[in-house]
């Protein structure tokens, strides 16, 4: 077992609480060494690499990671939030939200920039069918259903994760508009029993029922249940179908396996397909226990 997973288990159990205690396990981690290796440097690859690193507790304290965090913000920030090009016209719900979440989780200090990304979600993210798209950027019209009659489910999930991450900050001050948007978004997710289409009960996307970890822009049941648990909604009966789905996926040895699926460029696997998934089993175990 990689020492980064040992660290995560000890943090989750309360045994390790600060960077000083975590430092030796971080230093010994072969996975973290791979994550810190060089890669084809652009906004999306940088975002994906930081998404993965953010799953390792206290890794954001490392000097190189701090530089990458600052670079991500520098390259992706625009007048209204964050985009994959650094241009406001290219803002997409999922990427704006994912960048906001990473900056929050990794203690990026410029709250004014983060607030821009949060404000974009509050003002423009649709969380109901038939709502008019009030965002004028052109890129959002070039992709499937970002803000069409039925808003992109992935965009909603990622946006609610960003709002939830923002609300969890120690310096958070009550924001009625944010909390109303978050509450409505979480209710929308529950109305879909986490992962099902309302019209026929089938999976909303083919990837939503694939077990992967960490989570790319293609969200799945595990990530969505984690969002609901973070907001004390995991005991809601409408989560039961998703939990039962995960239980049925458990192997006879008590572990889960990751599915072979799309991975972004420069993505580094935490678990290997066809082998007991130690990382994803830890995540699912926290959701079901």
N, C-alpha and C positions, 0 to 999 in steps of 0.2 A: 504494500500500500504506500502510495506516495505521501511524503510528509505534509504536503499541502492539504490533503484530505484528513490526515490526522489532526492538523491544526483546525480545520473547519469543524470537525467533530468535537474537539476540546472547547472551541469558542461557543458552539451551540449548546454544550453542556454547562457552560459557565466556568470551566476549569481555567481557561485563558481569557484575559480581559484587556490586554494592552499589547502594543507593538513590541515592547521590550521582551515580553514573555514569548512572543510569536517569532522573534527574529531568527532563532536557530533553526526552527522548522522551515521557515521560508528559505533560508540559506541552503538547506539540504534538499529542497524540492527539485526533482528532475523536471517535473511538469512546468514549474515556474521558470526554470532555465530555458525551456523550449519557448515559452510565452514571451520571454525577454529577448529572444533572438531576433535578428534583422528580418524585415519583410518588405514587400513592395509597398512603399509608403504613399498612401493617399487617404482622403477623409474616411471612406467606407472601410478600408482595411484597418485603419487606425481605430475606428469605432468598434469594429468587431474584435480586435485584439484586446481593447480595454473592457469590452463586455465580458470576455473570458477572464481577464485578470481580476475584474471586480468580484468574481465568485470566490476568490481566495482572500480570506480575512487579512486585513492590515497590509496587503501588498501595495496599496496606494501610497504608503509612506516611502516607498523606494524612490530614490532620486530620479532614476530613468523613467519610472511610471509617472512621476510628477511632471516631467518634461513633456511626456506624451499627452497627458491630460491638458496641459496648457496649450499644446500645439493643436489638439482637437478643437478646443474652444476658439483658438485664433483662426483656424481655417474654415470652420463651419458656421461661425456666428454671422448673422446679417441683421438688418434693421428690425425685423419682426420676430426673430427666433433663430433656429438653426436649420441648415440644409446640407445636402450631400455635396454641394458645390460652393457654399458660402454666399449664394445669391438668394435673395428673398423670393424671386420668381420660382425657385426650385424647391421651396418648402413642401415637404410631404409629411403627413401626420405621423407616420411610424418613425421616420428618422428624426424629426424634431423631438419627439417624445423620448426616443432611445438615447439621444445625446444628452437631453436634460437629465434623465435618470442616472447616466454614467457620471456626469459632473456632480450631481448631488451625492451619489454614493462614494465618490472619491474626493469629497471635500474641496471642490473647486471654489476659490474664494470670491469670485466676481458674481455676487448675487444679482446685480443689475442685469447681466446677460441672461442668467437663469430665469429671472422674472419675465424677461421678454418671451422666452420659450413657453413658460407657464401661461402667460397672458394669451399667447396664440391659441393654446388649447382651450382656454376658457371662452374666448371670443368665437373661435371658428370650428372647433371640433363638433361635428354632429353626432348625436347619440340617440337619434330616433329616426324612424323611417319617414320619408317624405319631406324632410326639412330642407330648406333652401341652402345651397352652398353660398356663403357670403364672402369667402376668400377669393381674391382676384388673381392670385398667382396662376400662371399658365400650366406649370408642370403637373399640378394636381389633376388636370383634365386629361392627361396623357396615359393614365394608368387606370385599369379596370374600373373599380368602384370606390375610389378614395372618398368622394363626397357626393355620390350619386343618390338616387332615391333610397336605396338601401346602403348606408355607409359601410365602408370596409371594416370588417370585424377586427382584423389585425390592428388597424389604426385605432379603434376604440380601446382595445386591450392595452396597447402600448401607451396611449394617452392616459388611461386610468392608472397605470403603473407609475407614470411620471407624477401625476397629481398625488398619488399615495406616498411616493418617496418624498415629495415636497412637504406634505403634511407631517411626516415623521421627523422632520428636522428639529433639532433642539431649540432653534430660534424661531420656530414657526409661530406666526401670529394669526389669529382667527381670520379667515377669509371666507365670507359667506358665499360668494360666487363660486369659488373653488370647491367648497364643500358640497354645494348643490350640484355642481357638474359631476363631481366624483360619485355622489350618492346615486344620481340618475344613471351614470355609466355602469356602476356596479349592478344596479337593478336590471339594466339592459342585458348584462352578461348572465345574471341569474335567470332571466326570462328565457334564455337559450340553454338552460341547464348546463352552462359552462361551455359546451362545445357543439350543440346540436342546432340544426336548422329548425325553425319553428314550423315550416310548412310540411315537413316529412320526417323529422327526427333524425335525419342523416347527419353525418359530420359536416360542419360548415366548410372545412377545407380538408384535403387529403392529408396535409401535414399536421393538422391539429390533434390527430390521434396517433402520431408517431412519437415515440419516446426518444427525446434528444435532450442533451444538457451539455454545456450552457445553452441559452436560448438565443437564436439568431432572430432576424425580423419575422421569421415564420414561427409564430407562437404555437404553443401546444397546451394540452390539458394540464401538465405539471406546472407550467408557468402561471396559467390562469388560476388554478387552485391556490398557488402560493400568494397571488394577489388577493384573493378572497380571504385567505387565512390572515394576511397582514391587516385586513380590515374587519376581523372578527366575524366573518360571514361564512366560514368553512363548515359550521354546524347547520347552516340553512339546508332544509330538505332538498332544495334544488341542486345541491352539490352531490347528492347521493349517487346519481347515475355516473358522474365522472369518477367518483371514488371507487365505485364498483368496477368500472372499466379498468382502473389501475390494479385493483385486487386480482382481477382475472388475468392480467398480464404478468403476474408474479410467477417466476419459475419454481420448479420443485425444490430447488436448493435455497429458496427464500430470497433470491436476488431478482432484480429486473435487468433486462438487456436493452441497450440502445438499438434503435432501428437504423438501418442504412438509409440515408436520405440526403437531400441537398445540403451541402456545406458551403459557406461563402469562401471566396478566395483567401488564402493564408490562414484558414481556420485550423486550429489544433485540437484534436480529439482528447477529451478527458477519459472517456471509456472507449474500449474497442468493441466493435460489433462481434457478436457470437461468443463473447466472454461475459462473465458476471460483471454487471456495471456497478462498480463500487460507489461512484459519485452519484449516479442517478438513483441508486437504491437508497442512499442516504437522504436525498431530497424527497423521494416519495415516502420514505418511512416517516419523515417529519409531518407529512400531510395526512397520513393514515393512522398514526399512533396518538 
